[in-house]
Amino acid sequence: MKELLEYIAKALVDKPDKVEVNEVGEGRSIILQLKVDEADVGKVIGKKGRIANALRVIIKSVATKNGKVAIVQIID
């Protein structure tokens, strides 16, 4: 899941080398913290948060398939 989120985020931003994904996991729960360059935060969030919601849906569906619960946090 970490690799998938990193791959999608790098495709969205102008500075893909600044994309970082940290995985904090406890048992079935996983928190993925996405950090991008300050100038690219808007591109990852999107209008009215639509891109951020789409990222969360994709990651949650992959996590559910693997029997886990995932949360995506966007950190600036």
mmCIF file of the N, C-alpha and C atoms, coordinates in Angstrom:
data_MODEL
# 
_entry.id   MODEL 
# 
loop_
_atom_site.group_PDB 
_atom_site.id 
_atom_site.type_symbol 
_atom_site.label_atom_id 
_atom_site.label_alt_id 
_atom_site.label_comp_id 
_atom_site.label_asym_id 
_atom_site.label_entity_id 
_atom_site.label_seq_id 
_atom_site.pdbx_PDB_ins_code 
_atom_site.Cartn_x 
_atom_site.Cartn_y 
_atom_site.Cartn_z 
_atom_site.occupancy 
_atom_site.B_iso_or_equiv 
_atom_site.pdbx_formal_charge 
_atom_site.auth_seq_id 
_atom_site.auth_comp_id 
_atom_site.auth_asym_id 
_atom_site.auth_atom_id 
_atom_site.pdbx_PDB_model_num 
ATOM 1   N N  . MET A 1 1  ? 0.815   -1.187 0.000   1.00 0.00 ? 1  MET A N  1 
ATOM 2   C CA . MET A 1 1  ? 0.000   0.000  0.000   1.00 0.00 ? 1  MET A CA 1 
ATOM 3   C C  . MET A 1 1  ? 0.863   1.257  0.000   1.00 0.00 ? 1  MET A C  1 
ATOM 4   N N  . LYS A 1 2  ? 1.947   1.205  0.740   1.00 0.00 ? 2  LYS A N  1 
ATOM 5   C CA . LYS A 1 2  ? 2.842   2.353  0.801   1.00 0.00 ? 2  LYS A CA 1 
ATOM 6   C C  . LYS A 1 2  ? 3.386   2.673  -0.592  1.00 0.00 ? 2  LYS A C  1 
ATOM 7   N N  . GLU A 1 3  ? 3.796   1.645  -1.311  1.00 0.00 ? 3  GLU A N  1 
ATOM 8   C CA . GLU A 1 3  ? 4.350   1.835  -2.644  1.00 0.00 ? 3  GLU A CA 1 
ATOM 9   C C  . GLU A 1 3  ? 3.302   2.372  -3.614  1.00 0.00 ? 3  GLU A C  1 
ATOM 10  N N  . LEU A 1 4  ? 2.067   1.891  -3.488  1.00 0.00 ? 4  LEU A N  1 
ATOM 11  C CA . LEU A 1 4  ? 0.990   2.354  -4.357  1.00 0.00 ? 4  LEU A CA 1 
ATOM 12  C C  . LEU A 1 4  ? 0.701   3.830  -4.136  1.00 0.00 ? 4  LEU A C  1 
ATOM 13  N N  . LEU A 1 5  ? 0.603   4.245  -2.883  1.00 0.00 ? 5  LEU A N  1 
ATOM 14  C CA . LEU A 1 5  ? 0.347   5.646  -2.571  1.00 0.00 ? 5  LEU A CA 1 
ATOM 15  C C  . LEU A 1 5  ? 1.495   6.525  -3.058  1.00 0.00 ? 5  LEU A C  1 
ATOM 16  N N  . GLU A 1 6  ? 2.712   6.069  -2.875  1.00 0.00 ? 6  GLU A N  1 
ATOM 17  C CA . GLU A 1 6  ? 3.876   6.829  -3.330  1.00 0.00 ? 6  GLU A CA 1 
ATOM 18  C C  . GLU A 1 6  ? 3.886   6.959  -4.857  1.00 0.00 ? 6  GLU A C  1 
ATOM 19  N N  . TYR A 1 7  ? 3.550   5.899  -5.550  1.00 0.00 ? 7  TYR A N  1 
ATOM 20  C CA . TYR A 1 7  ? 3.519   5.909  -7.014  1.00 0.00 ? 7  TYR A CA 1 
ATOM 21  C C  . TYR A 1 7  ? 2.473   6.894  -7.529  1.00 0.00 ? 7  TYR A C  1 
ATOM 22  N N  . ILE A 1 8  ? 1.281   6.859  -6.960  1.00 0.00 ? 8  ILE A N  1 
ATOM 23  C CA . ILE A 1 8  ? 0.208   7.761  -7.404  1.00 0.00 ? 8  ILE A CA 1 
ATOM 24  C C  . ILE A 1 8  ? 0.563   9.209  -7.092  1.00 0.00 ? 8  ILE A C  1 
ATOM 25  N N  . ALA A 1 9  ? 1.084   9.459  -5.901  1.00 0.00 ? 9  ALA A N  1 
ATOM 26  C CA . ALA A 1 9  ? 1.429   10.828 -5.503  1.00 0.00 ? 9  ALA A CA 1 
ATOM 27  C C  . ALA A 1 9  ? 2.529   11.398 -6.393  1.00 0.00 ? 9  ALA A C  1 
ATOM 28  N N  . LYS A 1 10 ? 3.514   10.589 -6.742  1.00 0.00 ? 10 LYS A N  1 
ATOM 29  C CA . LYS A 1 10 ? 4.595   11.062 -7.611  1.00 0.00 ? 10 LYS A CA 1 
ATOM 30  C C  . LYS A 1 10 ? 4.084   11.425 -8.995  1.00 0.00 ? 10 LYS A C  1 
ATOM 31  N N  . ALA A 1 11 ? 3.032   10.753 -9.444  1.00 0.00 ? 11 ALA A N  1 
ATOM 32  C CA . ALA A 1 11 ? 2.453   11.057 -10.745 1.00 0.00 ? 11 ALA A CA 1 
ATOM 33  C C  . ALA A 1 11 ? 1.668   12.370 -10.724 1.00 0.00 ? 11 ALA A C  1 
ATOM 34  N N  . LEU A 1 12 ? 1.208   12.791 -9.557  1.00 0.00 ? 12 LEU A N  1 
ATOM 35  C CA . LEU A 1 12 ? 0.382   13.989 -9.447  1.00 0.00 ? 12 LEU A CA 1 
ATOM 36  C C  . LEU A 1 12 ? 1.177   15.281 -9.278  1.00 0.00 ? 12 LEU A C  1 
ATOM 37  N N  . VAL A 1 13 ? 2.347   15.204 -8.670  1.00 0.00 ? 13 VAL A N  1 
ATOM 38  C CA . VAL A 1 13 ? 3.066   16.413 -8.260  1.00 0.00 ? 13 VAL A CA 1 
ATOM 39  C C  . VAL A 1 13 ? 4.133   16.835 -9.275  1.00 0.00 ? 13 VAL A C  1 
ATOM 40  N N  . ASP A 1 14 ? 4.614   18.081 -9.106  1.00 0.00 ? 14 ASP A N  1 
ATOM 41  C CA . ASP A 1 14 ? 5.685   18.597 -9.964  1.00 0.00 ? 14 ASP A CA 1 
ATOM 42  C C  . ASP A 1 14 ? 7.067   18.190 -9.474  1.00 0.00 ? 14 ASP A C  1 
ATOM 43  N N  . LYS A 1 15 ? 7.196   17.952 -8.169  1.00 0.00 ? 15 LYS A N  1 
ATOM 44  C CA . LYS A 1 15 ? 8.484   17.576 -7.587  1.00 0.00 ? 15 LYS A CA 1 
ATOM 45  C C  . LYS A 1 15 ? 8.378   16.177 -6.973  1.00 0.00 ? 15 LYS A C  1 
ATOM 46  N N  . PRO A 1 16 ? 8.448   15.136 -7.807  1.00 0.00 ? 16 PRO A N  1 
ATOM 47  C CA . PRO A 1 16 ? 8.268   13.777 -7.292  1.00 0.00 ? 16 PRO A CA 1 
ATOM 48  C C  . PRO A 1 16 ? 9.368   13.311 -6.342  1.00 0.00 ? 16 PRO A C  1 
ATOM 49  N N  . ASP A 1 17 ? 10.535  13.956 -6.399  1.00 0.00 ? 17 ASP A N  1 
ATOM 50  C CA . ASP A 1 17 ? 11.618  13.555 -5.498  1.00 0.00 ? 17 ASP A CA 1 
ATOM 51  C C  . ASP A 1 17 ? 11.353  13.968 -4.058  1.00 0.00 ? 17 ASP A C  1 
ATOM 52  N N  . LYS A 1 18 ? 10.405  14.867 -3.833  1.00 0.00 ? 18 LYS A N  1 
ATOM 53  C CA . LYS A 1 18 ? 10.077  15.327 -2.479  1.00 0.00 ? 18 LYS A CA 1 
ATOM 54  C C  . LYS A 1 18 ? 8.944   14.525 -1.834  1.00 0.00 ? 18 LYS A C  1 
ATOM 55  N N  . VAL A 1 19 ? 8.399   13.543 -2.540  1.00 0.00 ? 19 VAL A N  1 
ATOM 56  C CA . VAL A 1 19 ? 7.301   12.736 -2.006  1.00 0.00 ? 19 VAL A CA 1 
ATOM 57  C C  . VAL A 1 19 ? 7.843   11.718 -1.013  1.00 0.00 ? 19 VAL A C  1 
ATOM 58  N N  . GLU A 1 20 ? 7.239   11.697 0.178   1.00 0.00 ? 20 GLU A N  1 
ATOM 59  C CA . GLU A 1 20 ? 7.608   10.724 1.202   1.00 0.00 ? 20 GLU A CA 1 
ATOM 60  C C  . GLU A 1 20 ? 6.346   10.100 1.764   1.00 0.00 ? 20 GLU A C  1 
ATOM 61  N N  . VAL A 1 21 ? 6.381   8.794  1.983   1.00 0.00 ? 21 VAL A N  1 
ATOM 62  C CA . VAL A 1 21 ? 5.260   8.096  2.609   1.00 0.00 ? 21 VAL A CA 1 
ATOM 63  C C  . VAL A 1 21 ? 5.803   7.331  3.793   1.00 0.00 ? 21 VAL A C  1 
ATOM 64  N N  . ASN A 1 22 ? 5.281   7.636  4.971   1.00 0.00 ? 22 ASN A N  1 
ATOM 65  C CA . ASN A 1 22 ? 5.660   6.926  6.193   1.00 0.00 ? 22 ASN A CA 1 
ATOM 66  C C  . ASN A 1 22 ? 4.501   6.047  6.620   1.00 0.00 ? 22 ASN A C  1 
ATOM 67  N N  . GLU A 1 23 ? 4.823   4.827  6.991   1.00 0.00 ? 23 GLU A N  1 
ATOM 68  C CA . GLU A 1 23 ? 3.803   3.869  7.402   1.00 0.00 ? 23 GLU A CA 1 
ATOM 69  C C  . GLU A 1 23 ? 3.905   3.632  8.906   1.00 0.00 ? 23 GLU A C  1 
ATOM 70  N N  . VAL A 1 24 ? 2.818   3.932  9.592   1.00 0.00 ? 24 VAL A N  1 
ATOM 71  C CA . VAL A 1 24 ? 2.741   3.688  11.028  1.00 0.00 ? 24 VAL A CA 1 
ATOM 72  C C  . VAL A 1 24 ? 1.668   2.635  11.220  1.00 0.00 ? 24 VAL A C  1 
ATOM 73  N N  . GLY A 1 25 ? 2.063   1.462  11.679  1.00 0.00 ? 25 GLY A N  1 
ATOM 74  C CA . GLY A 1 25 ? 1.099   0.374  11.775  1.00 0.00 ? 25 GLY A CA 1 
ATOM 75  C C  . GLY A 1 25 ? 1.060   -0.265 13.144  1.00 0.00 ? 25 GLY A C  1 
ATOM 76  N N  . GLU A 1 26 ? -0.154  -0.616 13.525  1.00 0.00 ? 26 GLU A N  1 
ATOM 77  C CA . GLU A 1 26 ? -0.368  -1.337 14.776  1.00 0.00 ? 26 GLU A CA 1 
ATOM 78  C C  . GLU A 1 26 ? -1.383  -2.432 14.494  1.00 0.00 ? 26 GLU A C  1 
ATOM 79  N N  . GLY A 1 27 ? -0.925  -3.653 14.336  1.00 0.00 ? 27 GLY A N  1 
ATOM 80  C CA . GLY A 1 27 ? -1.843  -4.756 14.076  1.00 0.00 ? 27 GLY A CA 1 
ATOM 81  C C  . GLY A 1 27 ? -2.522  -4.613 12.731  1.00 0.00 ? 27 GLY A C  1 
ATOM 82  N N  . ARG A 1 28 ? -3.859  -4.570 12.755  1.00 0.00 ? 28 ARG A N  1 
ATOM 83  C CA . ARG A 1 28 ? -4.628  -4.458 11.516  1.00 0.00 ? 28 ARG A CA 1 
ATOM 84  C C  . ARG A 1 28 ? -4.703  -3.029 11.008  1.00 0.00 ? 28 ARG A C  1 
ATOM 85  N N  . SER A 1 29 ? -4.463  -2.046 11.869  1.00 0.00 ? 29 SER A N  1 
ATOM 86  C CA . SER A 1 29 ? -4.592  -0.639 11.482  1.00 0.00 ? 29 SER A CA 1 
ATOM 87  C C  . SER A 1 29 ? -3.263  -0.097 10.953  1.00 0.00 ? 29 SER A C  1 
ATOM 88  N N  . ILE A 1 30 ? -3.356  0.623  9.846   1.00 0.00 ? 30 ILE A N  1 
ATOM 89  C CA . ILE A 1 30 ? -2.171  1.229  9.245   1.00 0.00 ? 30 ILE A CA 1 
ATOM 90  C C  . ILE A 1 30 ? -2.487  2.692  8.952   1.00 0.00 ? 30 ILE A C  1 
ATOM 91  N N  . ILE A 1 31 ? -1.569  3.565  9.321   1.00 0.00 ? 31 ILE A N  1 
ATOM 92  C CA . ILE A 1 31 ? -1.690  4.983  8.988   1.00 0.00 ? 31 ILE A CA 1 
ATOM 93  C C  . ILE A 1 31 ? -0.578  5.307  8.002   1.00 0.00 ? 31 ILE A C  1 
ATOM 94  N N  . LEU A 1 32 ? -0.967  5.809  6.838   1.00 0.00 ? 32 LEU A N  1 
ATOM 95  C CA . LEU A 1 32 ? -0.001  6.210  5.829   1.00 0.00 ? 32 LEU A CA 1 
ATOM 96  C C  . LEU A 1 32 ? 0.059   7.729  5.814   1.00 0.00 ? 32 LEU A C  1 
ATOM 97  N N  . GLN A 1 33 ? 1.230   8.269  6.125   1.00 0.00 ? 33 GLN A N  1 
ATOM 98  C CA . GLN A 1 33 ? 1.416   9.713  6.170   1.00 0.00 ? 33 GLN A CA 1 
ATOM 99  C C  . GLN A 1 33 ? 2.118   10.147 4.891   1.00 0.00 ? 33 GLN A C  1 
ATOM 100 N N  . LEU A 1 34 ? 1.413   10.932 4.083   1.00 0.00 ? 34 LEU A N  1 
ATOM 101 C CA . LEU A 1 34 ? 1.931   11.402 2.804   1.00 0.00 ? 34 LEU A CA 1 
ATOM 102 C C  . LEU A 1 34 ? 2.454   12.818 2.969   1.00 0.00 ? 34 LEU A C  1 
ATOM 103 N N  . LYS A 1 35 ? 3.723   13.001 2.642   1.00 0.00 ? 35 LYS A N  1 
ATOM 104 C CA . LYS A 1 35 ? 4.355   14.315 2.730   1.00 0.00 ? 35 LYS A CA 1 
ATOM 105 C C  . LYS A 1 35 ? 4.859   14.700 1.353   1.00 0.00 ? 35 LYS A C  1 
ATOM 106 N N  . VAL A 1 36 ? 4.450   15.895 0.894   1.00 0.00 ? 36 VAL A N  1 
ATOM 107 C CA . VAL A 1 36 ? 4.876   16.402 -0.407  1.00 0.00 ? 36 VAL A CA 1 
ATOM 108 C C  . VAL A 1 36 ? 5.443   17.799 -0.220  1.00 0.00 ? 36 VAL A C  1 
ATOM 109 N N  . ASP A 1 37 ? 6.030   18.337 -1.284  1.00 0.00 ? 37 ASP A N  1 
ATOM 110 C CA . ASP A 1 37 ? 6.552   19.695 -1.249  1.00 0.00 ? 37 ASP A CA 1 
ATOM 111 C C  . ASP A 1 37 ? 5.407   20.675 -0.997  1.00 0.00 ? 37 ASP A C  1 
ATOM 112 N N  . GLU A 1 38 ? 5.727   21.762 -0.334  1.00 0.00 ? 38 GLU A N  1 
ATOM 113 C CA . GLU A 1 38 ? 4.721   22.759 0.035   1.00 0.00 ? 38 GLU A CA 1 
ATOM 114 C C  . GLU A 1 38 ? 3.940   23.270 -1.174  1.00 0.00 ? 38 GLU A C  1 
ATOM 115 N N  . ALA A 1 39 ? 4.598   23.404 -2.315  1.00 0.00 ? 39 ALA A N  1 
ATOM 116 C CA . ALA A 1 39 ? 3.942   23.899 -3.528  1.00 0.00 ? 39 ALA A CA 1 
ATOM 117 C C  . ALA A 1 39 ? 3.000   22.861 -4.150  1.00 0.00 ? 39 ALA A C  1 
ATOM 118 N N  . ASP A 1 40 ? 3.163   21.590 -3.807  1.00 0.00 ? 40 ASP A N  1 
ATOM 119 C CA . ASP A 1 40 ? 2.371   20.517 -4.407  1.00 0.00 ? 40 ASP A CA 1 
ATOM 120 C C  . ASP A 1 40 ? 1.206   20.041 -3.544  1.00 0.00 ? 40 ASP A C  1 
ATOM 121 N N  . VAL A 1 41 ? 1.033   20.613 -2.376  1.00 0.00 ? 41 VAL A N  1 
ATOM 122 C CA . VAL A 1 41 ? -0.033  20.164 -1.475  1.00 0.00 ? 41 VAL A CA 1 
ATOM 123 C C  . VAL A 1 41 ? -1.398  20.315 -2.136  1.00 0.00 ? 41 VAL A C  1 
ATOM 124 N N  . GLY A 1 42 ? -1.614  21.421 -2.824  1.00 0.00 ? 42 GLY A N  1 
ATOM 125 C CA . GLY A 1 42 ? -2.896  21.649 -3.486  1.00 0.00 ? 42 GLY A CA 1 
ATOM 126 C C  . GLY A 1 42 ? -3.192  20.632 -4.570  1.00 0.00 ? 42 GLY A C  1 
ATOM 127 N N  . LYS A 1 43 ? -2.171  20.156 -5.245  1.00 0.00 ? 43 LYS A N  1 
ATOM 128 C CA . LYS A 1 43 ? -2.354  19.162 -6.301  1.00 0.00 ? 43 LYS A CA 1 
ATOM 129 C C  . LYS A 1 43 ? -2.748  17.808 -5.729  1.00 0.00 ? 43 LYS A C  1 
ATOM 130 N N  . VAL A 1 44 ? -2.258  17.506 -4.541  1.00 0.00 ? 44 VAL A N  1 
ATOM 131 C CA . VAL A 1 44 ? -2.585  16.228 -3.921  1.00 0.00 ? 44 VAL A CA 1 
ATOM 132 C C  . VAL A 1 44 ? -3.977  16.283 -3.277  1.00 0.00 ? 44 VAL A C  1 
ATOM 133 N N  . ILE A 1 45 ? -4.368  17.445 -2.794  1.00 0.00 ? 45 ILE A N  1 
ATOM 134 C CA . ILE A 1 45 ? -5.687  17.581 -2.177  1.00 0.00 ? 45 ILE A CA 1 
ATOM 135 C C  . ILE A 1 45 ? -6.767  17.756 -3.242  1.00 0.00 ? 45 ILE A C  1 
ATOM 136 N N  . GLY A 1 46 ? -6.529  18.603 -4.224  1.00 0.00 ? 46 GLY A N  1 
ATOM 137 C CA . GLY A 1 46 ? -7.488  18.808 -5.294  1.00 0.00 ? 46 GLY A CA 1 
ATOM 138 C C  . GLY A 1 46 ? -8.623  19.744 -4.894  1.00 0.00 ? 46 GLY A C  1 
ATOM 139 N N  . LYS A 1 47 ? -9.464  20.088 -5.872  1.00 0.00 ? 47 LYS A N  1 
ATOM 140 C CA . LYS A 1 47 ? -10.607 20.957 -5.607  1.00 0.00 ? 47 LYS A CA 1 
ATOM 141 C C  . LYS A 1 47 ? -11.584 20.252 -4.691  1.00 0.00 ? 47 LYS A C  1 
ATOM 142 N N  . LYS A 1 48 ? -11.928 20.947 -3.615  1.00 0.00 ? 48 LYS A N  1 
ATOM 143 C CA . LYS A 1 48 ? -12.870 20.426 -2.612  1.00 0.00 ? 48 LYS A CA 1 
ATOM 144 C C  . LYS A 1 48 ? -12.442 19.071 -2.064  1.00 0.00 ? 48 LYS A C  1 
ATOM 145 N N  . GLY A 1 49 ? -11.145 18.767 -2.138  1.00 0.00 ? 49 GLY A N  1 
ATOM 146 C CA . GLY A 1 49 ? -10.621 17.535 -1.565  1.00 0.00 ? 49 GLY A CA 1 
ATOM 147 C C  . GLY A 1 49 ? -10.915 16.282 -2.364  1.00 0.00 ? 49 GLY A C  1 
ATOM 148 N N  . ARG A 1 50 ? -11.262 16.440 -3.617  1.00 0.00 ? 50 ARG A N  1 
ATOM 149 C CA . ARG A 1 50 ? -11.658 15.280 -4.426  1.00 0.00 ? 50 ARG A CA 1 
ATOM 150 C C  . ARG A 1 50 ? -10.516 14.310 -4.684  1.00 0.00 ? 50 ARG A C  1 
ATOM 151 N N  . ILE A 1 51 ? -9.333  14.814 -4.960  1.00 0.00 ? 51 ILE A N  1 
ATOM 152 C CA . ILE A 1 51 ? -8.197  13.921 -5.218  1.00 0.00 ? 51 ILE A CA 1 
ATOM 153 C C  . ILE A 1 51 ? -7.789  13.206 -3.933  1.00 0.00 ? 51 ILE A C  1 
ATOM 154 N N  . ALA A 1 52 ? -7.792  13.938 -2.819  1.00 0.00 ? 52 ALA A N  1 
ATOM 155 C CA . ALA A 1 52 ? -7.455  13.317 -1.530  1.00 0.00 ? 52 ALA A CA 1 
ATOM 156 C C  . ALA A 1 52 ? -8.458  12.219 -1.190  1.00 0.00 ? 52 ALA A C  1 
ATOM 157 N N  . ASN A 1 53 ? -9.731  12.478 -1.430  1.00 0.00 ? 53 ASN A N  1 
ATOM 158 C CA . ASN A 1 53 ? -10.747 11.453 -1.166  1.00 0.00 ? 53 ASN A CA 1 
ATOM 159 C C  . ASN A 1 53 ? -10.565 10.244 -2.076  1.00 0.00 ? 53 ASN A C  1 
ATOM 160 N N  . ALA A 1 54 ? -10.215 10.479 -3.333  1.00 0.00 ? 54 ALA A N  1 
ATOM 161 C CA . ALA A 1 54 ? -9.987  9.374  -4.254  1.00 0.00 ? 54 ALA A CA 1 
ATOM 162 C C  . ALA A 1 54 ? -8.793  8.529  -3.807  1.00 0.00 ? 54 ALA A C  1 
ATOM 163 N N  . LEU A 1 55 ? -7.725  9.184  -3.351  1.00 0.00 ? 55 LEU A N  1 
ATOM 164 C CA . LEU A 1 55 ? -6.567  8.448  -2.834  1.00 0.00 ? 55 LEU A CA 1 
ATOM 165 C C  . LEU A 1 55 ? -6.967  7.591  -1.636  1.00 0.00 ? 55 LEU A C  1 
ATOM 166 N N  . ARG A 1 56 ? -7.766  8.172  -0.749  1.00 0.00 ? 56 ARG A N  1 
ATOM 167 C CA . ARG A 1 56 ? -8.204  7.429  0.440   1.00 0.00 ? 56 ARG A CA 1 
ATOM 168 C C  . ARG A 1 56 ? -9.059  6.230  0.069   1.00 0.00 ? 56 ARG A C  1 
ATOM 169 N N  . VAL A 1 57 ? -9.939  6.383  -0.914  1.00 0.00 ? 57 VAL A N  1 
ATOM 170 C CA . VAL A 1 57 ? -10.792 5.266  -1.349  1.00 0.00 ? 57 VAL A CA 1 
ATOM 171 C C  . VAL A 1 57 ? -9.951  4.144  -1.939  1.00 0.00 ? 57 VAL A C  1 
ATOM 172 N N  . ILE A 1 58 ? -8.978  4.489  -2.763  1.00 0.00 ? 58 ILE A N  1 
ATOM 173 C CA . ILE A 1 58 ? -8.119  3.466  -3.378  1.00 0.00 ? 58 ILE A CA 1 
ATOM 174 C C  . ILE A 1 58 ? -7.346  2.702  -2.306  1.00 0.00 ? 58 ILE A C  1 
ATOM 175 N N  . ILE A 1 59 ? -6.734  3.428  -1.380  1.00 0.00 ? 59 ILE A N  1 
ATOM 176 C CA . ILE A 1 59 ? -5.936  2.782  -0.335  1.00 0.00 ? 59 ILE A CA 1 
ATOM 177 C C  . ILE A 1 59 ? -6.818  1.955  0.599   1.00 0.00 ? 59 ILE A C  1 
ATOM 178 N N  . LYS A 1 60 ? -7.997  2.468  0.940   1.00 0.00 ? 60 LYS A N  1 
ATOM 179 C CA . LYS A 1 60 ? -8.907  1.700  1.805   1.00 0.00 ? 60 LYS A CA 1 
ATOM 180 C C  . LYS A 1 60 ? -9.359  0.417  1.139   1.00 0.00 ? 60 LYS A C  1 
ATOM 181 N N  . SER A 1 61 ? -9.612  0.458  -0.172  1.00 0.00 ? 61 SER A N  1 
ATOM 182 C CA . SER A 1 61 ? -10.053 -0.753 -0.861  1.00 0.00 ? 61 SER A CA 1 
ATOM 183 C C  . SER A 1 61 ? -8.945  -1.809 -0.907  1.00 0.00 ? 61 SER A C  1 
ATOM 184 N N  . VAL A 1 62 ? -7.710  -1.376 -1.121  1.00 0.00 ? 62 VAL A N  1 
ATOM 185 C CA . VAL A 1 62 ? -6.586  -2.319 -1.116  1.00 0.00 ? 62 VAL A CA 1 
ATOM 186 C C  . VAL A 1 62 ? -6.388  -2.890 0.290   1.00 0.00 ? 62 VAL A C  1 
ATOM 187 N N  . ALA A 1 63 ? -6.518  -2.038 1.292   1.00 0.00 ? 63 ALA A N  1 
ATOM 188 C CA . ALA A 1 63 ? -6.357  -2.497 2.678   1.00 0.00 ? 63 ALA A CA 1 
ATOM 189 C C  . ALA A 1 63 ? -7.444  -3.495 3.052   1.00 0.00 ? 63 ALA A C  1 
ATOM 190 N N  . THR A 1 64 ? -8.669  -3.222 2.663   1.00 0.00 ? 64 THR A N  1 
ATOM 191 C CA . THR A 1 64 ? -9.774  -4.129 2.971   1.00 0.00 ? 64 THR A CA 1 
ATOM 192 C C  . THR A 1 64 ? -9.563  -5.482 2.315   1.00 0.00 ? 64 THR A C  1 
ATOM 193 N N  . LYS A 1 65 ? -9.064  -5.468 1.098   1.00 0.00 ? 65 LYS A N  1 
ATOM 194 C CA . LYS A 1 65 ? -8.777  -6.719 0.396   1.00 0.00 ? 65 LYS A CA 1 
ATOM 195 C C  . LYS A 1 65 ? -7.741  -7.543 1.151   1.00 0.00 ? 65 LYS A C  1 
ATOM 196 N N  . ASN A 1 66 ? -6.808  -6.865 1.825   1.00 0.00 ? 66 ASN A N  1 
ATOM 197 C CA . ASN A 1 66 ? -5.765  -7.540 2.593   1.00 0.00 ? 66 ASN A CA 1 
ATOM 198 C C  . ASN A 1 66 ? -6.146  -7.762 4.052   1.00 0.00 ? 66 ASN A C  1 
ATOM 199 N N  . GLY A 1 67 ? -7.387  -7.429 4.412   1.00 0.00 ? 67 GLY A N  1 
ATOM 200 C CA . GLY A 1 67 ? -7.847  -7.642 5.785   1.00 0.00 ? 67 GLY A CA 1 
ATOM 201 C C  . GLY A 1 67 ? -7.318  -6.619 6.769   1.00 0.00 ? 67 GLY A C  1 
ATOM 202 N N  . LYS A 1 68 ? -7.063  -5.407 6.310   1.00 0.00 ? 68 LYS A N  1 
ATOM 203 C CA . LYS A 1 68 ? -6.530  -4.364 7.181   1.00 0.00 ? 68 LYS A CA 1 
ATOM 204 C C  . LYS A 1 68 ? -7.383  -3.110 7.071   1.00 0.00 ? 68 LYS A C  1 
ATOM 205 N N  . VAL A 1 69 ? -7.105  -2.162 7.939   1.00 0.00 ? 69 VAL A N  1 
ATOM 206 C CA . VAL A 1 69 ? -7.763  -0.856 7.916   1.00 0.00 ? 69 VAL A CA 1 
ATOM 207 C C  . VAL A 1 69 ? -6.674  0.193  7.698   1.00 0.00 ? 69 VAL A C  1 
ATOM 208 N N  . ALA A 1 70 ? -6.867  1.058  6.705   1.00 0.00 ? 70 ALA A N  1 
ATOM 209 C CA . ALA A 1 70 ? -5.843  2.042  6.374   1.00 0.00 ? 70 ALA A CA 1 
ATOM 210 C C  . ALA A 1 70 ? -6.419  3.456  6.415   1.00 0.00 ? 70 ALA A C  1 
ATOM 211 N N  . ILE A 1 71 ? -5.607  4.376  6.893   1.00 0.00 ? 71 ILE A N  1 
ATOM 212 C CA . ILE A 1 71 ? -5.949  5.796  6.941   1.00 0.00 ? 71 ILE A CA 1 
ATOM 213 C C  . ILE A 1 71 ? -4.837  6.553  6.235   1.00 0.00 ? 71 ILE A C  1 
ATOM 214 N N  . VAL A 1 72 ? -5.214  7.498  5.376   1.00 0.00 ? 72 VAL A N  1 
ATOM 215 C CA . VAL A 1 72 ? -4.225  8.314  4.665   1.00 0.00 ? 72 VAL A CA 1 
ATOM 216 C C  . VAL A 1 72 ? -4.268  9.731  5.247   1.00 0.00 ? 72 VAL A C  1 
ATOM 217 N N  . GLN A 1 73 ? -3.112  10.208 5.697   1.00 0.00 ? 73 GLN A N  1 
ATOM 218 C CA . GLN A 1 73 ? -2.980  11.574 6.204   1.00 0.00 ? 73 GLN A CA 1 
ATOM 219 C C  . GLN A 1 73 ? -2.042  12.332 5.284   1.00 0.00 ? 73 GLN A C  1 
ATOM 220 N N  . ILE A 1 74 ? -2.471  13.552 4.912   1.00 0.00 ? 74 ILE A N  1 
ATOM 221 C CA . ILE A 1 74 ? -1.620  14.393 4.081   1.00 0.00 ? 74 ILE A CA 1 
ATOM 222 C C  . ILE A 1 74 ? -0.972  15.429 4.985   1.00 0.00 ? 74 ILE A C  1 
ATOM 223 N N  . ILE A 1 75 ? 0.347   15.407 5.038   1.00 0.00 ? 75 ILE A N  1 
ATOM 224 C CA . ILE A 1 75 ? 1.110   16.273 5.925   1.00 0.00 ? 75 ILE A CA 1 
ATOM 225 C C  . ILE A 1 75 ? 1.883   17.269 5.070   1.00 0.00 ? 75 ILE A C  1 
ATOM 226 N N  . ASP A 1 76 ? 1.795   18.552 5.436   1.00 0.00 ? 76 ASP A N  1 
ATOM 227 C CA . ASP A 1 76 ? 2.555   19.550 4.671   1.00 0.00 ? 76 ASP A CA 1 
ATOM 228 C C  . ASP A 1 76 ? 3.788   19.974 5.394   1.00 0.00 ? 76 ASP A C  1 
# 
